[in-house]
């Protein structure tokens, strides 16, 4: 990952957290779940499009990411309002994801300049993220098997991931002058 400042990083993270909360609401059949998911997908689509067009230089990998996020958001919007042609978006998502994984893959998540120190709090939060992801996967698989504790496990996983995302959003503002490379532009 380069040192280029990420535009609209915080609003995108908040939109993803809202999307996850909307999905959790849909699992529990709470009111306004569909509307929350629709608004979150729309926000992700608009914010990422703005982020893409604000970039000075657009590399091929940037276009691949734009296709992947746009296809994913449109697929979500089409599914929410029960429109056809979601298979087309799913194919675009798969192709762009495979292309992205081949070109950038897990290196995207690595800190190339190794400036961040791994203290105990960071290790525990990363462990929580892994546990949350595993809880979502296990809850989803167990839900397909109609296990009685699948939905609570899925809910716990989603809650942990949302907490992790929101911790990143609000902890970034407290870092202040320590982290110069993590600033962002606001509209």
C-alpha positions as CSV (number, residue, x, y, z in Angstrom):
1,X,0.0,0.0,0.0
2,X,1.4,3.4,-0.9
3,X,1.6,6.5,1.2
4,X,-1.1,8.2,-0.8
5,X,-3.8,9.7,1.4
6,X,-7.0,7.7,1.3
7,X,-9.9,10.0,0.4
8,X,-13.2,9.5,2.3
9,X,-11.9,6.5,4.3
10,X,-13.9,7.4,7.4
11,X,-17.3,7.8,5.7
12,X,-16.7,4.6,3.8
13,X,-16.0,2.7,7.0
14,X,-19.0,4.2,8.7
15,X,-21.1,3.1,5.7
16,X,-19.8,-0.4,5.9
17,X,-20.6,-0.5,9.6
18,X,-24.1,0.7,8.9
19,X,-24.5,-2.0,6.2
20,X,-23.4,-4.7,8.7
21,X,-25.9,-3.3,11.3
22,X,-28.6,-3.4,8.6
23,X,-27.8,-7.0,7.8
24,X,-27.9,-7.8,11.5
25,X,-31.3,-6.1,11.7
26,X,-32.5,-8.1,8.8
27,X,-31.5,-11.3,10.5
28,X,-33.5,-10.4,13.6
29,X,-36.4,-9.1,11.5
30,X,-36.2,-5.6,13.0
31,X,-38.0,-2.7,11.4
32,X,-36.2,-0.6,8.7
33,X,-33.6,-3.2,8.0
34,X,-34.2,-3.1,4.3
35,X,-34.0,0.7,4.2
36,X,-30.8,0.7,6.2
37,X,-29.2,-1.8,3.9
38,X,-30.3,0.3,0.8
39,X,-29.0,3.5,2.3
40,X,-25.7,1.9,3.2
41,X,-25.2,0.3,-0.2
42,X,-26.1,3.7,-1.9
43,X,-23.6,5.5,0.4
44,X,-20.8,3.1,-0.4
45,X,-21.5,3.4,-4.1
46,X,-21.5,7.2,-4.1
47,X,-18.6,7.6,-1.7
48,X,-16.3,5.1,-3.5
49,X,-17.2,6.7,-6.9
50,X,-16.2,10.1,-5.6
51,X,-13.0,8.6,-4.1
52,X,-12.2,7.1,-7.5
53,X,-12.8,10.2,-9.5
54,X,-10.8,12.4,-7.0
55,X,-7.6,10.3,-7.6
56,X,-5.0,12.0,-9.7
57,X,-3.6,8.9,-11.3
58,X,-5.8,6.0,-12.0
59,X,-3.9,2.7,-12.4
60,X,-5.4,-0.5,-13.7
61,X,-5.7,-1.9,-10.2
62,X,-7.8,1.2,-9.2
63,X,-10.2,0.5,-12.1
64,X,-10.4,-3.2,-11.0
65,X,-11.3,-2.0,-7.4
66,X,-13.9,0.4,-8.8
67,X,-15.5,-2.3,-10.8
68,X,-15.5,-4.7,-7.8
69,X,-17.0,-2.2,-5.4
70,X,-19.5,-0.8,-7.9
71,X,-20.7,-4.3,-8.9
72,X,-20.9,-5.3,-5.2
73,X,-23.0,-2.3,-4.3
74,X,-25.2,-2.5,-7.3
75,X,-25.7,-6.2,-6.7
76,X,-26.8,-5.4,-3.1
77,X,-29.1,-2.6,-4.3
78,X,-30.7,-4.9,-6.9
79,X,-31.2,-7.7,-4.3
80,X,-32.8,-5.3,-1.8
81,X,-35.4,-4.1,-4.3
82,X,-35.8,-7.6,-5.9
83,X,-34.6,-6.6,-9.4
84,X,-33.2,-9.1,-11.9
85,X,-29.7,-9.3,-13.4
86,X,-27.9,-9.8,-10.1
87,X,-26.1,-12.7,-11.7
88,X,-24.3,-10.3,-14.0
89,X,-23.1,-8.3,-11.0
90,X,-22.0,-11.4,-9.2
91,X,-19.9,-12.5,-12.3
92,X,-18.3,-9.0,-12.4
93,X,-17.6,-9.2,-8.7
94,X,-15.9,-12.6,-9.1
95,X,-13.8,-11.6,-12.1
96,X,-12.7,-8.3,-10.5
97,X,-12.0,-10.0,-7.2
98,X,-9.8,-12.7,-8.8
99,X,-8.0,-10.0,-10.8
100,X,-7.5,-7.9,-7.7
101,X,-6.3,-10.9,-5.7
102,X,-3.8,-11.8,-8.4
103,X,-2.5,-8.3,-8.7
104,X,-2.5,-7.1,-5.1
105,X,-3.9,-9.8,-2.9
106,X,-3.0,-9.9,0.8
107,X,-0.2,-7.4,0.3
108,X,-3.0,-4.8,0.4
109,X,-3.4,-5.4,4.1
110,X,0.3,-5.3,5.0
111,X,2.0,-2.2,6.5
112,X,4.8,-1.8,4.0
113,X,6.8,0.9,5.8
114,X,6.5,-1.0,9.1
115,X,5.8,2.2,11.1
116,X,3.0,0.7,13.2
117,X,4.1,-1.0,16.3
118,X,2.3,-4.1,17.5
119,X,1.4,-3.4,21.1
120,X,-0.9,-5.6,23.2
121,X,-4.0,-3.6,22.5
122,X,-3.5,-3.9,18.7
123,X,-2.9,-7.6,18.9
124,X,-6.0,-8.1,21.0
125,X,-8.1,-6.0,18.6
126,X,-6.8,-7.9,15.6
127,X,-7.6,-11.2,17.5
128,X,-11.1,-9.8,18.0
129,X,-11.4,-9.2,14.3
130,X,-10.3,-12.7,13.5
131,X,-12.7,-14.1,16.0
132,X,-15.5,-12.0,14.6
133,X,-14.8,-13.1,11.1
134,X,-14.7,-16.8,12.2
135,X,-18.0,-16.3,14.1
136,X,-19.7,-14.9,11.0
137,X,-18.4,-17.8,8.9
138,X,-19.3,-20.4,11.5
139,X,-22.7,-18.8,12.1
140,X,-23.5,-18.8,8.4
141,X,-22.5,-22.4,8.0
142,X,-24.4,-23.5,11.1
143,X,-27.4,-21.5,9.9
144,X,-27.5,-23.6,6.7
145,X,-27.5,-26.7,8.9
146,X,-30.4,-25.2,11.0
147,X,-28.4,-25.3,14.2
148,X,-30.1,-23.6,17.1
149,X,-27.2,-21.3,18.1
150,X,-26.2,-20.2,14.6
151,X,-28.0,-16.8,14.6
152,X,-26.6,-15.7,18.0
153,X,-23.1,-16.7,16.8
154,X,-23.6,-14.8,13.6
155,X,-24.9,-11.7,15.5
156,X,-21.9,-11.8,17.8
157,X,-19.5,-12.0,14.8
158,X,-21.2,-9.0,13.1
159,X,-21.2,-7.0,16.3
160,X,-17.5,-7.7,16.8
161,X,-16.7,-6.6,13.3
162,X,-18.8,-3.4,13.6
163,X,-17.0,-2.6,16.9
164,X,-13.7,-3.1,15.2
165,X,-14.6,-0.8,12.3
166,X,-16.0,1.9,14.6
167,X,-13.0,1.6,16.9
168,X,-10.7,2.3,13.9
169,X,-12.9,5.2,12.8
170,X,-13.0,6.9,16.3
171,X,-9.5,5.9,17.4
172,X,-8.0,7.5,14.2
173,X,-9.2,10.9,15.3
174,X,-7.5,10.5,18.7
175,X,-4.1,9.7,17.1
176,X,-3.7,13.3,16.1
177,X,-0.2,14.2,15.1
178,X,1.3,10.8,15.6
179,X,0.0,9.4,12.3
180,X,0.6,11.8,9.5
181,X,0.1,9.2,6.7
182,X,-3.5,8.4,7.8
183,X,-5.1,11.8,7.1
184,X,-7.9,12.2,4.7
185,X,-9.8,14.8,2.6
186,X,-13.4,15.6,3.5
187,X,-15.9,17.1,1.1
